[in-house]
């Protein structure tokens, strides 16, 4: 089960996401569903199109299936999902 504590080590595809901070101001406030993930990018379906967003340049607010909202610095998400599981990450 996905929780705020294990979100960083969990699969992100399918989660609702909003960009709350970004180095590119045109991305701030964009929201949609994560449809793909690469080492450095999240692909977000924002309705009529998909946008690619650099993980390291943003702070994301994910909405978990339980409707809990969690903010995550994108720098913590850089890496392949299967490698993030093994990372030693800061405790919350």
N, C-alpha and C positions, 0 to 999 in steps of 0.2 A: 504494500500500500504506500502511496506517495504521501509524504508529510513535509512540512516546512523544513525539518531537520535533514531529510534525505533527498530533497529536490535536486540539489547539485549533482548527485550521483544517480539520478533517475532519468528515464527517457523523457525528453521534452516534446517530441512530436505528438500533436493532438491537443496540447495545452493552449488555453487562451493566454495571450500575452499583450502587454502594453509597454511601449518604450517611454520611460519616465525621464531619462536624461540621455543626451547624445551629443557627441562632438559636432555632428551635423544637425543644426537646429531644425531642418525640415523633417527629420525623423521623429522628433519629440511629439508625443501624443498619439502616434500611430498605434493601432491595435488590430489584432486579428488572431489567427490560429497558426501555430507552428506546424508547417507541413514538411520540412526537411531540415537537416542539420549537417554541416560539414565541420572540419577541424576549426575553422575561423569564423564561419557564418551561420546565421539562422535564416531560413527562408520562411517568411510570414505571409499568409494569405490575408490580404486586407480588403477582401470583398471582390472587387473586379479585377484584381491583379495580385501577383506575388512580388514581394520585395526581398532583396538580400541585404542583410544587416550584419556588419562586423560586430562580433561579440565583444571584443575588447573596447569598443568605442561607446558602449551603451550601458545603462542600468535598466533592467527589465522588471516588470511586475507581472508575475505569473499568477493565474487563477487556477487553483487546484480543483480536482473534481468535487471536493468537499466545500467548494466556494471560498476557501481561505485564500487570501492574497498574500504573496510573498515577493519581496523585492530582492533582486540578486544582481550584484555587480558582474557584468559580462566577462570581466577578466577571469573570474572563477570558472567560467564555462568553456574557456578556450581548451580545445582538445577533442579528440574523438570520444563519443559517448562511452564506448567500451573501455577507454583509458581513464576516464573520469572516475569510474568505479574504484579504481586502484589508487587514486591520488589521496594523499594526506591533506585534508582540507581543514580550515579553521573551524573550531567549535563555535556554536551559536549559544 
